[in-house]
Amino acid sequence: MNEKYEAVIGLEVHAQLLTESKAFCGCSTKFGNSPNSNVCPICLGHPGVLPVLNKKVVEFTVLMGLATNCTINEKSIFARKNYFYPDLPKGFQTSQYEEPICEHGHINIEFQDGTTKKIGITRIHMEEDAGKLIHDQSYNSLIDVNRCGVPLMEIVSEPDIRSSTEAYLYLTKIKQIVQYLGICDGNMEEGSLRCDANVSVRLKGEKKFGTKTEIKNMNSFRNVERAINFEIDRQIEILEDDGKITQETLLWDADLNQAFSMRSKEEAHDYRYFPEPDLMPVIVNEDWKNEISRKMPELPDERKDKLILKYNLPKYDAEVLTQTKSIADYFEKVIETTDDYKSASNWIMTDVLKVVNDEKIDIQDFSVQPENLGELLNLIKNGTISGKIAKEVFQEMLKENRTPSEIVKEKNLVQISDSVEIERIVETVLTNNKSQVKQYINGEEKVFGFFVGQVMKETKGKANPKTVNELLRKKLELLKS
């Protein structure tokens, strides 16, 4: 990016709410059903039908507003956003415009160096989704209206974002919050979390905003970053050539790593917004707001602080363990069985998350139950098995849902901690490896690891490593003297 310029970026995030029925009718919101099967006269826009607002939509949106420090407006109203498109049978989208339900909030994003920045949230409002156009290989366009009327929550940021990195961090934080609240699954690839970016550039020190463009069709966090970087560079190149930026909507092509013009950018008046006559104003009084507030779960930042303060985990561990609610839940279930918090953190961050990431599953679908992992850690801590044997037991636990104690007993993996037996094996190893003993006596202490390996080999890895090290050191020092 040219150092003369700075970017001004605002994000519009659409989150599909996890309700069982649509925003204004009783049709299912289930993803993957047969095309045009989750429909009724209301979401198809038949004449004479009347919508009824889903209470859960209001509660979920208020929860998000509270979690992002918004003012919850006591009165908000719905509006009709009028435009024609084949996948919009009503000819308008029910949304909120002049009087949204949540306003004037913010979240904090954190950079790698530990510094933070506040990103303002202009508004959060409720609206319904449109349908879906499917373009087949014979150049036909098919319409699936299952998605019509599915409830959305739109989160509009202030133009406080100055780079693609900040946009990525903001979007990550929004996803994390909606997942913790349990109101959206946050899956960008499936379209349940969507993001449009408004991008402009201006000379550094300039107060006036430049002409903005809107980028759509970004289906991953990395694509959001790449698209924003592309558009910043494109606009700077135009300005450096004394050109003018055209206000327009661009579509991002992830395969080509380019954005292409879709249409000139509409203004709000182009949609002819007017109040929805078929829906009453939404009134969220203090009692209802307090009732919703009582359902607020522990949010990511609170949980991260708890892991640091209560369980004495490093900041890095706490950040990894709280990246999703399901990982944080798994950790807290593990430590219901063991009090070895750091070992629990290490095993989850390495062994557990490696399997979860390799198999592309949620930790909720992970085969090893948290109480069984906790029991495995206790077996290491009390000396029943070594850390090395624990890795073998873990592999067996992945294959079948059995407790570590059962596996250790069946395979006779109990650690040898009898110092008399280990001493006998140590003496045998030293007797059988006289040249290495001579090297050690002559100051080549690096061969110590060789002796440890030989003892572990003789015991099939079952000897207590601490006892092995102590006895070897003692025997070798005696031989030196």
JOBEL-V545420 format. One record per helix or strand. SS is the DSSP state (h for helix, s for strand). FROM is the first residue (numbers start at 1). LEN is the number of residues. If there is no record, write none. Layout:
BEGIN
<<SS,FROM,LEN> <SS,FROM,LEN>>
END
This chain:
BEGIN
<<s,5,12> <s,21,1> <s,28,1> <h,55,13> <s,71,2> <s,75,2> <s,79,4> <s,92,4> <s,102,9> <s,116,13> <s,132,4> <s,141,4> <s,151,7> <s,161,1> <h,164,18> <s,193,11> <s,213,6> <h,221,20> <s,248,6> <s,258,7> <h,268,4> <s,274,2> <s,282,2> <h,286,8> <h,300,10> <h,315,7> <h,325,10> <h,341,18> <h,363,3> <h,370,12> <h,387,13> <h,404,7> <s,416,1> <h,419,14> <h,434,8> <h,445,14> <s,463,1> <h,465,16>>
END
